[in-house]
């Protein structure tokens, strides 16, 4: 068992919201350790859509998922956070009382960390893609079948079949179409759950002959040694046709698993952690929840909402870490001391 670690705050989850919390806490001289089950920072942005454009980040007309993560890492770097990748928090033990919280966290590799506050920024929990019920699909996974697009170049000049009718399926169909040798979108019906402008853009490409739309379900795969050559399509009339392809991307959604968080004694609402809207604290004093993992009236599951939640949580956490200090709110644009922390003064 590794030696026990002491720090001010442990952030569970190193996605965009957790990374921005490092910055907000760092401005208040609060040291952080981050724990994430993934082997790198970024959460879903890095794991599921690193090259997908994001359009609603203030100040960035467009930024990719990985680009946003890279900038957040750069922004937090002056505060020297410590990352623990490939680990999961299995248990949280409450050592202090509500007025002076103290916690001991244990990870699945036996590491223990003691801290004065915990920030849960774990998205919706751990996630894994839902797999389509296609016989033998496992033999093609990672080579020809992909559940996320991590590098767009892997699809250049390939026959690509995307399966699904939601935003992810339509977005990646439109993003990959200029690169692909041929693009086919497969959906079980001619009705889509995606944004109307994406659906219209897809239909324009189909009408102009630049891509194909097939209505039905993929029922079989053909190929050898993990390399696809075609997929079988069962139509609405039960007829079976064959679509030549080299890459298959099924977007059937994600299965979210709350994992050990469910056993931490927090108030849960439909597998989400209930918080207040003043400081985003949970039912346990000293434990906060920000980002997609939390629940409150009017909640919007947006990255920018998580940034706001992290900023307010940091203000309350300061009281726990420095109970003897009075916190005076300052703007980074006018505070020389804050600018020095950032290395710009």
FENMO-V634238 format. One record per residue. N is the residue number from 1. PHI is phi in degrees with one decimal (* if undefined). OMEGA is omega in whole degrees, -180 to 180 (* if undefined). Layout:
# FENMO-V634238
n=N phi=PHI omega=OMEGA
n=N phi=PHI omega=OMEGA
This chain:
# FENMO-V634238
n=1 phi=* omega=-179
n=2 phi=-73.8 omega=-179
n=3 phi=-66.2 omega=180
n=4 phi=-68.6 omega=-179
n=5 phi=-114.3 omega=175
n=6 phi=-119.8 omega=177
n=7 phi=-153.9 omega=179
n=8 phi=-76.7 omega=-173
n=9 phi=-137.4 omega=169
n=10 phi=-109.0 omega=176
n=11 phi=-104.4 omega=179
n=12 phi=-95.2 omega=-177
n=13 phi=115.3 omega=-178
n=14 phi=-111.2 omega=173
n=15 phi=-79.3 omega=-177
n=16 phi=-55.4 omega=-178
n=17 phi=-68.7 omega=177
n=18 phi=-63.7 omega=180
n=19 phi=-66.5 omega=179
n=20 phi=-69.4 omega=176
n=21 phi=-62.1 omega=176
n=22 phi=-58.3 omega=-180
n=23 phi=-63.4 omega=-178
n=24 phi=-63.2 omega=178
n=25 phi=-70.5 omega=180
n=26 phi=-62.7 omega=177
n=27 phi=-60.1 omega=-179
n=28 phi=-101.1 omega=179
n=29 phi=63.1 omega=-180
n=30 phi=-109.1 omega=-177
n=31 phi=-88.4 omega=-174
n=32 phi=-130.2 omega=163
n=33 phi=-116.4 omega=178
n=34 phi=-116.8 omega=179
n=35 phi=-122.1 omega=179
n=36 phi=-142.7 omega=-179
n=37 phi=-72.0 omega=179
n=38 phi=-78.8 omega=-179
n=39 phi=-82.8 omega=-179
n=40 phi=-155.9 omega=177
n=41 phi=-77.1 omega=173
n=42 phi=124.0 omega=179
n=43 phi=56.9 omega=-178
n=44 phi=-64.3 omega=179
n=45 phi=-57.4 omega=-178
n=46 phi=-83.9 omega=-174
n=47 phi=-83.6 omega=-171
n=48 phi=-107.8 omega=-179
n=49 phi=-143.8 omega=-178
n=50 phi=-62.4 omega=-178
n=51 phi=-106.4 omega=180
n=52 phi=-82.1 omega=180
n=53 phi=-69.2 omega=173
n=54 phi=-115.7 omega=-171
n=55 phi=-113.8 omega=-174
n=56 phi=-115.9 omega=173
n=57 phi=-94.1 omega=-177
n=58 phi=-52.7 omega=177
n=59 phi=85.1 omega=180
n=60 phi=-125.4 omega=178
n=61 phi=-53.1 omega=173
n=62 phi=-155.2 omega=177
n=63 phi=-151.7 omega=178
n=64 phi=-75.5 omega=177
n=65 phi=-56.5 omega=-180
n=66 phi=-70.3 omega=178
n=67 phi=-62.3 omega=178
n=68 phi=-64.5 omega=179
n=69 phi=-60.7 omega=-180
n=70 phi=-60.2 omega=-179
n=71 phi=-70.6 omega=178
n=72 phi=-67.2 omega=176
n=73 phi=-63.3 omega=178
n=74 phi=-64.1 omega=-179
n=75 phi=-67.2 omega=-177
n=76 phi=-86.9 omega=-174
n=77 phi=-55.8 omega=180
n=78 phi=-58.5 omega=-176
n=79 phi=-99.2 omega=171
n=80 phi=49.7 omega=176
n=81 phi=-68.7 omega=177
n=82 phi=-105.9 omega=-177
n=83 phi=-105.9 omega=174
n=84 phi=-121.5 omega=-176
n=85 phi=-90.6 omega=177
n=86 phi=66.4 omega=180
n=87 phi=-129.7 omega=178
n=88 phi=-128.6 omega=177
n=89 phi=-74.2 omega=-179
n=90 phi=-91.8 omega=-175
n=91 phi=-152.0 omega=173
n=92 phi=-124.5 omega=178
n=93 phi=-106.9 omega=179
n=94 phi=-86.4 omega=-178
n=95 phi=-104.1 omega=-177
n=96 phi=-102.0 omega=178
n=97 phi=-94.2 omega=-176
n=98 phi=-62.4 omega=-179
n=99 phi=-82.7 omega=179
n=100 phi=-138.3 omega=-175
n=101 phi=-63.1 omega=173
n=102 phi=-150.3 omega=-174
n=103 phi=-132.3 omega=172
n=104 phi=-121.6 omega=180
n=105 phi=-104.1 omega=176
n=106 phi=-123.2 omega=179
n=107 phi=-96.2 omega=-176
n=108 phi=-73.1 omega=175
n=109 phi=-107.2 omega=175
n=110 phi=88.1 omega=179
n=111 phi=-76.4 omega=177
n=112 phi=-121.1 omega=180
n=113 phi=-132.9 omega=177
n=114 phi=-103.3 omega=-177
n=115 phi=-152.6 omega=-179
n=116 phi=-97.8 omega=177
n=117 phi=-155.6 omega=179
n=118 phi=-125.0 omega=176
n=119 phi=-116.2 omega=177
n=120 phi=-90.3 omega=179
n=121 phi=-128.2 omega=-169
n=122 phi=-93.4 omega=-180
n=123 phi=59.5 omega=176
n=124 phi=-98.2 omega=-173
n=125 phi=102.3 omega=176
n=126 phi=-74.5 omega=-174
n=127 phi=-137.3 omega=174
n=128 phi=-147.7 omega=-177
n=129 phi=-70.0 omega=172
n=130 phi=-78.6 omega=-177
n=131 phi=-95.4 omega=177
n=132 phi=-70.9 omega=-179
n=133 phi=-80.6 omega=-179
n=134 phi=-109.8 omega=-178
n=135 phi=-58.3 omega=175
n=136 phi=75.6 omega=-177
n=137 phi=-66.3 omega=-178
n=138 phi=-59.3 omega=-178
n=139 phi=-67.3 omega=-177
n=140 phi=-105.0 omega=-176
n=141 phi=-63.9 omega=179
n=142 phi=86.2 omega=178
n=143 phi=-110.8 omega=-180
n=144 phi=-117.9 omega=179
n=145 phi=-108.7 omega=-177
n=146 phi=-130.1 omega=179
n=147 phi=-100.1 omega=176
n=148 phi=-153.6 omega=177
n=149 phi=-103.5 omega=-179
n=150 phi=-96.6 omega=177
n=151 phi=-136.4 omega=-177
n=152 phi=-63.2 omega=-178
n=153 phi=-61.6 omega=179
n=154 phi=-65.8 omega=-177
n=155 phi=-110.5 omega=180
n=156 phi=-65.2 omega=177
n=157 phi=60.0 omega=177
n=158 phi=-113.2 omega=168
n=159 phi=-78.9 omega=-173
n=160 phi=-117.0 omega=173
n=161 phi=-115.0 omega=175
n=162 phi=-105.6 omega=-179
n=163 phi=-117.8 omega=177
n=164 phi=143.4 omega=-178
n=165 phi=-131.0 omega=-180
n=166 phi=-99.0 omega=-177
n=167 phi=-61.6 omega=-178
n=168 phi=-61.3 omega=-179
n=169 phi=-63.0 omega=-179
n=170 phi=-69.8 omega=-180
n=171 phi=-60.0 omega=-177
n=172 phi=-74.3 omega=173
n=173 phi=-59.3 omega=-179
n=174 phi=-70.2 omega=-179
n=175 phi=-73.2 omega=-176
n=176 phi=-89.5 omega=-176
n=177 phi=-54.9 omega=179
n=178 phi=-65.2 omega=-179
n=179 phi=-89.2 omega=-171
n=180 phi=-73.2 omega=172
n=181 phi=-67.6 omega=174
n=182 phi=-152.9 omega=-178
n=183 phi=-120.3 omega=175
n=184 phi=-128.2 omega=173
n=185 phi=-102.6 omega=180
n=186 phi=-114.7 omega=175
n=187 phi=-143.9 omega=-174
n=188 phi=-71.2 omega=177
n=189 phi=-150.2 omega=-178
n=190 phi=-88.4 omega=-179
n=191 phi=-149.8 omega=-169
n=192 phi=-122.3 omega=-179
n=193 phi=-98.0 omega=-176
n=194 phi=-84.5 omega=178
n=195 phi=-58.8 omega=-176
n=196 phi=-54.4 omega=-178
n=197 phi=-65.9 omega=177
n=198 phi=-69.3 omega=179
n=199 phi=-61.4 omega=-180
n=200 phi=-63.9 omega=179
n=201 phi=-63.7 omega=178
n=202 phi=-62.5 omega=-179
n=203 phi=-63.7 omega=177
n=204 phi=-63.8 omega=178
n=205 phi=-64.9 omega=178
n=206 phi=-64.8 omega=-178
n=207 phi=-63.1 omega=-179
n=208 phi=-87.8 omega=178
n=209 phi=79.8 omega=-177
n=210 phi=-87.0 omega=175
n=211 phi=-158.6 omega=-178
n=212 phi=-119.1 omega=173
n=213 phi=-122.2 omega=180
n=214 phi=-121.2 omega=-180
n=215 phi=-99.3 omega=-179
n=216 phi=152.7 omega=-179
n=217 phi=-133.7 omega=175
n=218 phi=-75.0 omega=-178
n=219 phi=-116.2 omega=-179
n=220 phi=-159.6 omega=180
n=221 phi=-124.1 omega=178
n=222 phi=-129.2 omega=180
n=223 phi=163.1 omega=-179
n=224 phi=-150.7 omega=176
n=225 phi=54.6 omega=177
n=226 phi=82.4 omega=-178
n=227 phi=-108.3 omega=-179
n=228 phi=-72.1 omega=170
n=229 phi=-122.7 omega=-180
n=230 phi=-167.1 omega=173
n=231 phi=-126.0 omega=177
n=232 phi=-94.6 omega=-179
n=233 phi=-114.8 omega=174
n=234 phi=-95.6 omega=-177
n=235 phi=-81.5 omega=-179
n=236 phi=-62.3 omega=179
n=237 phi=-92.2 omega=179
n=238 phi=72.5 omega=175
n=239 phi=-72.9 omega=-178
n=240 phi=-115.9 omega=176
n=241 phi=-125.5 omega=-177
n=242 phi=-120.5 omega=177
n=243 phi=-115.2 omega=177
n=244 phi=-68.1 omega=178
n=245 phi=-161.9 omega=177
n=246 phi=-117.2 omega=179
n=247 phi=-137.5 omega=177
n=248 phi=-124.9 omega=180
n=249 phi=-124.5 omega=178
n=250 phi=-86.6 omega=176
n=251 phi=-112.7 omega=-179
n=252 phi=-106.9 omega=180
n=253 phi=91.1 omega=-178
n=254 phi=-119.0 omega=170
n=255 phi=-96.8 omega=-178
n=256 phi=-95.5 omega=178
n=257 phi=-121.9 omega=-178
n=258 phi=-67.6 omega=177
n=259 phi=67.4 omega=-175
n=260 phi=-60.7 omega=180
n=261 phi=-54.2 omega=-178
n=262 phi=-63.4 omega=-176
n=263 phi=-105.5 omega=-175
n=264 phi=-95.8 omega=176
n=265 phi=76.8 omega=180
n=266 phi=-89.8 omega=174
n=267 phi=-71.1 omega=-178
n=268 phi=-115.8 omega=174
n=269 phi=-127.9 omega=-178
n=270 phi=51.6 omega=178
n=271 phi=65.0 omega=173
n=272 phi=-118.7 omega=-176
n=273 phi=-92.2 omega=180
n=274 phi=-72.6 omega=179
n=275 phi=-137.8 omega=171
n=276 phi=-84.9 omega=-179
n=277 phi=-107.7 omega=175
n=278 phi=-91.5 omega=-176
n=279 phi=-138.2 omega=177
n=280 phi=59.2 omega=176
n=281 phi=-92.9 omega=180
n=282 phi=-85.6 omega=178
n=283 phi=-68.8 omega=176
n=284 phi=-103.2 omega=180
n=285 phi=-54.5 omega=179
n=286 phi=95.4 omega=175
n=287 phi=-110.1 omega=-176
n=288 phi=-116.4 omega=176
n=289 phi=-136.0 omega=-179
n=290 phi=-131.5 omega=-179
n=291 phi=85.7 omega=-172
n=292 phi=-64.3 omega=-177
n=293 phi=-74.9 omega=-173
n=294 phi=-98.6 omega=-178
n=295 phi=-142.4 omega=175
n=296 phi=-163.0 omega=-178
n=297 phi=-58.1 omega=179
n=298 phi=82.5 omega=-177
n=299 phi=-57.6 omega=172
n=300 phi=-116.3 omega=-179
n=301 phi=-84.2 omega=178
n=302 phi=-124.6 omega=178
n=303 phi=-58.6 omega=-178
n=304 phi=-65.4 omega=175
n=305 phi=-66.2 omega=178
n=306 phi=-63.5 omega=176
n=307 phi=-61.3 omega=178
n=308 phi=-60.1 omega=-179
n=309 phi=-63.4 omega=179
n=310 phi=-64.9 omega=179
n=311 phi=-65.3 omega=180
n=312 phi=-71.9 omega=178
n=313 phi=-60.9 omega=-179
n=314 phi=-59.9 omega=-179
n=315 phi=-62.8 omega=179
n=316 phi=-72.0 omega=-179
n=317 phi=-61.6 omega=178
n=318 phi=-55.9 omega=180
n=319 phi=-64.1 omega=-180
n=320 phi=-76.4 omega=-178
n=321 phi=-78.5 omega=-180
n=322 phi=-126.6 omega=-176
n=323 phi=-63.0 omega=-177
n=324 phi=-89.6 omega=-176
n=325 phi=-102.4 omega=174
n=326 phi=-88.7 omega=-178
n=327 phi=-93.1 omega=175
n=328 phi=-108.0 omega=-178
n=329 phi=-66.7 omega=-180
n=330 phi=-136.1 omega=174
n=331 phi=-86.9 omega=179
n=332 phi=-64.6 omega=-179
n=333 phi=-74.0 omega=-175
n=334 phi=-120.2 omega=-177
n=335 phi=-99.8 omega=179
n=336 phi=-64.6 omega=-179
n=337 phi=-64.6 omega=178
n=338 phi=-66.8 omega=179
n=339 phi=-65.2 omega=178
n=340 phi=-64.4 omega=178
n=341 phi=-60.1 omega=-179
n=342 phi=-85.8 omega=179
n=343 phi=74.9 omega=-179
n=344 phi=-116.4 omega=-180
n=345 phi=-128.9 omega=*
